[in-house]
Amino acid sequence: MDQFRVEALFGGDIAWYTPTNVTLWMALTVLAATALMVFGARGRALVPSRAQSAAEMTYGFIYKMVEDVAGHDAVRFFPYIFTLFMFVLFANLLGLIPFAFTTTSHIAVTAVLAFAVFFTVTALGFILHGTKFLKLFWVDSAPLALRPVLALIEVISYCVRPVSHSIRLAGAMMAGHAVAKVFASFAAALGAFFFVPILAVTALYALELLVAVIQAYVFTILTCVYLKDALHPAH
């Protein structure tokens, strides 16, 4: 698990202001995402380049996701959701570079993102609807005797959202990297059959690439679902 260790860039003890490998790779993530969207879409050519196509397709894909899942009135929150998607996606992808550091494998990073979504949508729900937002937890279609029990279950489920939201992403990224490291360590131990774990790592790397994209998609679409509950709280 040494690959997940947080270390100071310039040695010494780690304090809240110390630059670490986490802050370095988070900065590189922001720069990479910004470079794609700024430089990729800057030309606006009629026949787009690969970078422009990637930027336009990503923009259109997330815009349609927000509109389809949360409704047209949620489009005003598109910049925030799009920023979340780009950050998680590039953090996952940069973590696949050999000797890189995967920031999204740390629960401290994913929890901040998840709790930011949780507090934002909760505050938005009360700001827009007041106490009517609590209808989200009251199941009108259920028998009256069961409604208080179901309401308690709904409240617990709602409060657990940021935990599951963050652990899902961090766990998936950590597990994939740990398994790849284990298979890679078998290469030296198997002697002449070193190619077997190398082939396994190659296949696992392709799977990790898929997981990196899927986890960014899942994180974003769950954000849209939570936003929909805030905008339209009726159960």
C-alpha positions, 0 to 999 in steps of 0.5 A, a space after each residue: 500500500 506504499 503507492 497510496 502514502 501521502 508524502 511531502 514534496 520537499 521532505 520534512 513533516 506534513 502540516 496543513 500548509 505542506 505541499 504533498 504528492 496529493 496537492 501536486 497531482 490535484 494541481 496537475 489534474 486541474 491543469 490537464 482538464 483546463 488545457 483540454 477545455 481551453 486549448 481544445 475548444 479555442 479554435 472552433 474549427 468547422 472540421 474539429 481537431 481531436 482535442 476539439 472533438 473530445 472537448 465538445 463531446 464531453 461538454 455535450 454529454 454532461 449537458 445532456 446528462 444534467 438535462 435528462 436526469 435532473 430536468 431542464 431547470 437544473 441546467 443552471 448548475 451545469 458548470 458545477 457538475 461539469 467541473 466535478 466530472 472533469 476533475 474526477 475523470 482526469 484525476 482517475 486517468 492521471 493516476 494510471 500513469 506509471 509512478 503517478 499518484 491517484 488522488 481519488 484513491 484517498 477518501 479525504 479527497 472524495 469525501 470533500 467532493 461528496 460532502 460538497 454535493 450533499 450540503 449544496 443540494 440540501 441547502 438548495 432544497 430548503 432554499 427553494 422549497 422551505 419545509 416542503 423539502 421534507 416531503 422527500 422523506 414522507 411516502 404518501 403512497 404507503 399505509 399511514 402506520 408505516 409512513 413514520 418508519 419509512 420516513 426514518 429509513 429515508 432520512 438515514 438513507 439520505 444522510 448516508 449518501 455522501 459516505 457511499 458517494 465517496 467510498 465508492 469512488 475511492 474504493 474502486 480506484 484503490 482496489 484496482 491499483 492494489 491488485 495491479 501492484 500485486 500482479 506486477 510483483 509476481 513477475 520477478 517471482 515466477 522466473 521464466 513465466 514472468 510474462 503471465 503476470 505481465 499479461 494479467 497486468 496489461 488486461 487489468 490496466 485496460 479494465 482500470 481505464 474503463 473503471 476510471 471513466 465509469 467511476 467519473 460517470 457514476 459520481 456525476 450521474 449520482 450528483 444529478 440524481 441528488 440535484 433532482 431530489 433538491 429541485 423536485 422533492 415530492 416523493 
